[in-house]
Amino acid sequence: MIHLNSEIRLTDELERQLMQEAIEEQARFKPGKALKNLFVKLNGSSKQAAGVKVAPRNVESAA
């Protein structure tokens, strides 16, 4: 993010242009980031499934 001095004033046209560019950047599809998010999500769900462990019951403690 660009930090501007508080004394600097943007013209309306420049402000509109910067806002439009920021909106377009947010809406732009990024395939690399989408794939990374997919793998992170898949890896997280597989860790959750593998993380569920059932402790074996001892026959003596069940009696």
Secondary structure by P-SEA (a helix, b strand, c coil): cccccccccccaaaaaaaaaaaaaaaacccaaaaaaaaaaaaaaaaaaaaacccccccccccc
